[in-house]
Amino acid sequence: MAANIMIVDDEQAIADLVEVYLINENYKVFKFYNGRDALNCINNERIDLAVLDVMLPDINGFSICQSIREKHNFPVIMLTAKEEEIDKITGLTLGADDYITKPFRPLELVARVKAQLRRFTKYNSMEPAKEERLIAFSGLVLDMDTHECMLNEKKISLTPTEFSILWVLCSNRGRVVSSEELFQEVWGDKYFSNSNNTVMVHIRHLREKMHDSAEHPKYIKTVWGVGYKIER
């Protein structure tokens, strides 16, 4: 079944061009030039991935991303015309899985879409041994079947990327997972110098949700210059 991709951008030329490239890859595209129509679509259609421009005439992309995360866990890629790191961090903090800065090449966006869909499909339909579908230790429970995380019997709402990061770290308890290995495993993409910032933002957000401390971590420990580790 072809994936349903939603593209939201008020620059019609960009949205139309991206639509052509995505359709050429056999995706079904839902295209909108404003946020309100996009939100209506999300409530009425099955969406597998959303590409959201930050600057829209009515509702900004950050608000749409936040609304998506209240009910859905499909991947979100943010488009930004700014080079400011704060915009990228804001998007990732609100639950976006990736970002791409304008101007961009359509083929680059298509590659990002494919990578996110591969990652999402892998962590939602992979079939590890039954005993590996549930991780439980020190009050933390990760359930691959329901994609849920419980901490001290309270549910924590994680994005697909956050769940994937935590699953990789927990699956490798006792071993340091480098930022490069974590990025390649979770994002399924090549690791570049700025990829470390992406990993750091997600780790920080994970810690906030888990009420964990970077200085005195109970779960996610930073091994400076190497990566991250969860003790056995």
C-alpha positions in Angstrom: 0.0 0.0 0.0 1.4 3.4 -1.0 2.2 5.7 1.9 0.1 8.9 2.3 2.3 12.0 2.5 0.9 15.4 3.5 2.8 18.5 2.3 1.9 21.9 3.8 3.6 25.0 2.4 2.1 28.3 1.4 4.7 28.8 -1.3 2.6 27.0 -4.0 5.5 26.6 -6.4 7.4 24.6 -3.8 4.4 22.5 -2.7 3.5 21.7 -6.3 7.1 20.7 -7.2 7.5 18.5 -4.1 4.1 16.9 -4.9 5.4 16.0 -8.4 8.5 14.3 -7.0 6.5 12.4 -4.3 3.9 11.2 -6.8 6.8 10.0 -9.0 7.8 7.8 -6.1 4.3 6.3 -6.0 3.3 8.1 -2.8 -0.3 9.5 -2.4 0.0 13.2 -1.7 -2.3 15.5 0.3 -1.2 19.0 -0.5 -2.3 22.2 1.4 -1.3 25.8 1.3 -2.5 26.6 4.8 -2.6 25.0 8.2 -6.3 24.8 8.9 -7.0 22.6 5.8 -4.1 20.4 6.8 -5.5 19.9 10.3 -8.9 19.0 8.9 -7.1 16.4 6.6 -5.3 14.9 9.6 -8.6 14.3 11.4 -10.2 12.7 8.4 -7.5 10.8 6.5 -4.8 8.3 7.3 -1.5 10.1 7.1 1.8 8.3 7.2 4.2 11.3 7.1 3.8 15.1 7.2 6.1 17.7 5.7 5.3 21.0 7.4 6.6 24.5 6.5 7.2 26.6 9.6 5.8 29.8 8.2 2.2 29.6 7.2 -0.5 32.3 6.7 -2.8 31.1 9.5 -1.3 28.4 11.8 2.4 28.0 12.0 4.1 24.6 11.4 5.1 24.3 15.1 1.5 24.5 16.2 0.5 21.9 13.6 3.3 19.6 14.7 2.1 20.0 18.3 -1.5 19.2 17.4 -0.3 16.1 15.5 1.6 14.8 18.5 -1.4 15.0 20.7 -3.0 12.1 18.7 -0.6 10.6 16.2 2.9 9.2 16.1 3.7 9.3 12.3 6.9 11.1 11.3 7.0 14.8 10.8 9.6 16.7 8.8 9.8 20.5 9.3 10.7 23.0 6.5 12.3 26.2 7.6 13.6 29.2 5.5 15.8 30.3 8.4 19.3 29.1 9.3 18.7 29.9 13.0 19.4 26.8 15.2 16.6 27.8 17.5 13.9 27.0 14.9 15.4 23.6 14.4 15.6 22.9 18.1 12.0 24.2 18.6 10.7 21.8 15.9 12.5 18.8 17.3 11.4 19.7 20.9 7.7 19.8 19.8 8.0 16.3 18.3 9.3 16.7 14.8 11.6 13.9 13.6 13.7 15.8 11.1 14.1 19.2 9.5 15.3 20.6 6.2 16.3 24.2 5.4 15.1 26.1 2.4 16.2 26.3 -0.3 16.5 22.5 -0.8 16.7 20.1 -3.6 13.5 18.0 -4.1 15.5 14.8 -4.3 17.0 15.6 -0.9 13.5 15.9 0.6 12.4 12.7 -1.1 15.4 10.9 0.5 14.5 12.3 3.9 10.9 11.1 3.5 12.1 7.6 2.5 14.5 7.5 5.5 11.8 8.5 8.0 9.3 6.0 6.6 11.9 3.2 6.7 12.6 4.0 10.3 9.0 4.3 11.3 8.1 1.0 9.5 11.1 -0.8 11.1 10.2 0.1 14.6 6.4 -0.5 14.2 6.4 -3.8 12.2 9.8 -5.4 12.9 9.4 -8.9 14.4 12.1 -9.5 17.0 11.7 -12.6 19.2 8.7 -12.3 21.6 10.9 -11.8 24.6 12.6 -8.9 22.9 9.3 -7.1 22.3 9.2 -5.9 25.9 11.9 -4.3 27.8 11.4 -3.8 31.6 13.9 -2.7 34.2 14.3 -0.1 37.0 10.6 1.0 36.7 10.9 1.5 32.9 8.8 -0.5 30.5 9.0 -0.3 26.7 6.4 -2.2 24.7 7.2 -2.7 21.0 3.7 -4.0 20.2 1.8 -0.9 21.6 4.7 1.5 21.1 4.2 2.6 24.7 6.6 3.7 27.4 5.7 3.4 31.1 7.9 4.9 33.9 7.0 3.9 37.5 3.6 2.8 36.2 2.9 6.1 34.5 2.6 6.4 30.8 5.1 8.7 29.0 4.1 10.1 25.7 7.0 9.6 23.3 7.4 10.5 19.6 8.4 7.6 17.3 11.9 9.0 17.2 12.1 9.3 21.0 10.8 5.7 21.4 13.3 4.4 18.9 16.2 6.1 20.6 15.2 4.8 24.0 14.6 1.3 22.6 18.1 1.3 21.0 19.8 2.5 24.3 17.8 0.0 26.4 18.6 -2.9 24.0 22.3 -2.1 24.4 22.2 -1.7 28.2 25.7 -1.7 29.7 27.3 -0.6 26.4 28.1 2.9 25.2 26.2 3.7 22.0 28.0 6.4 20.0 26.0 9.4 18.6 26.9 8.2 15.1 25.6 4.7 15.7 22.5 6.0 17.3 21.8 8.4 14.4 22.3 5.7 11.8 20.2 3.2 13.7 17.3 5.5 14.4 17.3 7.9 11.4 18.7 5.4 8.9 20.7 8.2 7.3 24.4 9.2 6.9 25.9 10.9 9.9 27.2 14.4 9.5 28.7 16.9 11.9 25.4 18.6 12.6 23.7 15.2 13.2 25.0 15.3 16.7 22.9 18.3 17.5 19.8 16.5 16.4 20.7 13.5 18.7 21.4 15.9 21.6 18.1 17.6 21.3 16.1 14.4 21.3 18.2 13.0 24.3 17.5 16.2 26.2 13.8 16.0 25.4 13.7 12.4 26.5 15.4 13.2 29.8 12.8 16.0 30.4 9.9 13.6 29.8 11.6 11.0 32.1 12.4 13.6 34.7 16.0 12.4 34.4 19.1 14.6 35.0 22.1 15.0 32.7 24.2 15.8 35.8 23.0 12.9 37.9 21.3 10.5 35.5 19.3 7.5 36.6 18.8 6.3 33.1 20.5 8.0 30.2 24.2 8.7 30.9 26.3 10.9 28.7 29.8 9.5 28.0 31.5 12.7 26.8 33.2 12.5 23.5 31.7 9.0 22.9 28.0 8.8 23.1 25.2 7.6 25.5 24.7 4.7 27.9 22.1 3.1 30.0 23.5 0.9 32.8 22.3 -2.6 33.3 
